[in-house]
Amino acid sequence: MNQSKAPVLEALAAYHASGQTPFTPPGHRQGRGVDPRVRAVLGDDVFRSDVLATSGLDDRTSSHAVVEAAQALMAEAVGADHAFFSTCGSSLSVKAAMLSAAGPHEKLLVGRDAHKSVVSGLILAGVRPVWVDPQWDAERHLAHPPTAEAFEAAFAEHPDARGALVTTPTPYGTCADLTAIADVCHRRGRPLIVDEAWGAHLPFHPDLPTWAMDAGADVCVTSVHKMGSGLEQSSVFHLQGDLVAPEVLRSREDLLGTTSPSVLMYAALDGWRRQMVEHGRVLYDDALALAAQTRTRISRIDGLRVHGRDDFCGPGRAADMDPLQIVIDISAWEVTGYRAADWLRRHHGVNLHIADHRRISSQLTHADDDGTVAVLLTALTDLAAHAAELRTGQPVRVPSPSRLRLEQAVLPRDAYFGPTEQVPWDKADGRIAAEMLTPYPPGIPAALPGERLTGDVLRYLRSGVEAGMVVPDAVDTKVTSVRVLREE
Ligand SMILES: Cc1ncc(COP(=O)(O)O)c(C=O)c1O
């Protein structure tokens, strides 16, 4: 295929050149109807290129199959059999992927460090999760993806499980041994689904962690807006092999997706693929070199520990890591990541990726350069000088790994849609959660519907919120009360 083509961008240029007069959505008519105050902020071009995907960009019957052509180019570029564009983020793509493997009451093996969008999929479809424990680093209070052995053991106990889902890289950039996990699944004729939301860039440089399709996964989901040049919400999911039928996956996406996809997002996805095919190698040569230098320079700042392979990879930890995720432990300062992140935003206009009870992280991408890194280094150096002021003496009470794991007493769907009541947090010990309680970012639920709450996890969330943790999906976001299942 001719990878220098960009079908969506070309169709959009042709649309502009051909002087079309739409009597269809979008009602703003290429911006003519938009309030000038909106255009002043968003720019005219956003509206000019916001056209109807079907019978606008393409003809009424989609005879030019513009998006299909762009998807085929994407699939070829990354070595998949099929690629599907989605404009509802990996939050949708991951649901489409998991529901192509398991339906109501069927079992799916899922790493417990899954993102909340996976849990939403379980709730909506009534899939029965068989949780697979991640590898807990008890010293650093951090989870890495589960091992192949853990998936093997789960399949041995639940041979009727329809497939497995693993998240890799995690938002902290650590990776599973996907080849081994794919092997475990395929020996049983079951598909492996990979939530690779943080890995859209992986196919484009050999020194980045192994890309899911290369490792033999069946379906993988990427958020191109996270590490690539997609617009926010743009996602691509990829398929290979014959364990998941393409028409089933497409149908699941159709079930959940919008009927009005954004051409802006499609166009940016199309352009990103062409950019990566033509320039990805060089862009990531540069990005990886910049990340290596940045890691060394941050490590020299007093009190900061940049996690590298020594900390994150090896037996009992992750199989690999993405060096572009620069995860920094600040616990030597006795300052939480929440306070550090707030301070950096307020005083330096620097926004970080993850902030947790003892870490901050910044992601570098192909778009960073010496200038952006200089801003980061200046801000971190200044933060070090002010660290003592940010101490609160109010620790977040993080339980040991075994106490973080909750019993799944009821199916997530049954707890979520069952009779519920709101109880004070200190009365919720032993009750079954009817909502997700998710520290964000990174968005991995500490408790989810159907899990039996414990005092340890409740104290963790309460002390976390007091220290600046955000739990946006709870009914009571301060977690002073919790939604639980009403039990007779
Ligand atoms: C591991 C993981 N999966 C899925 C998602 C959802 O992706 P999106 O924001 O593209 O909907 C996220 C978002 O942070 C994530 O971290």
The ligand as an SDF file (V2000), in Angstrom:
LIG
                    3D

 16 16  0  0  0  0  0  0  0  0999 V2000
   -4.9570    1.9380   30.9410 C   0  0  0  0  0  0  0  0  0  0  0  0
   -6.0290    2.8040   30.3580 C   0  0  0  0  0  0  0  0  0  0  0  0
   -6.9680    2.2430   29.5880 N   0  0  0  0  0  0  0  0  0  0  0  0
   -7.9420    2.9690   29.0270 C   0  0  0  0  0  0  0  0  0  0  0  0
   -8.0230    4.3340   29.2320 C   0  0  0  0  0  0  0  0  0  0  0  0
   -9.1210    5.1200   28.5970 C   0  0  0  0  0  0  0  0  0  0  0  0
   -8.6010    5.8580   27.5310 O   0  0  0  0  0  0  0  0  0  0  0  0
   -9.2820    7.1540   26.9150 P   0  0  0  0  0  0  0  0  0  0  0  0
   -8.9380    8.2920   27.8170 O   0  0  0  0  0  0  0  0  0  0  0  0
   -8.6690    7.2540   25.5570 O   0  0  0  0  0  0  0  0  0  0  0  0
  -10.7400    6.9120   26.8430 O   0  0  0  0  0  0  0  0  0  0  0  0
   -7.0570    4.9590   30.0310 C   0  0  0  0  0  0  0  0  0  0  0  0
   -7.1120    6.4110   30.2850 C   0  0  0  0  0  0  0  0  0  0  0  0
   -6.3950    6.9890   31.0370 O   0  0  0  0  0  0  0  0  0  0  0  0
   -6.0300    4.1790   30.6210 C   0  0  0  0  0  0  0  0  0  0  0  0
   -5.0930    4.7200   31.4100 O   0  0  0  0  0  0  0  0  0  0  0  0
  1  2  1  0
  2  3  1  0
  2 15  2  0
  3  4  2  0
  4  5  1  0
  5  6  1  0
  5 12  2  0
  6  7  1  0
  7  8  1  0
  8  9  2  0
  8 10  1  0
  8 11  1  0
 12 13  1  0
 12 15  1  0
 13 14  2  0
 15 16  1  0
M  END
$$$$
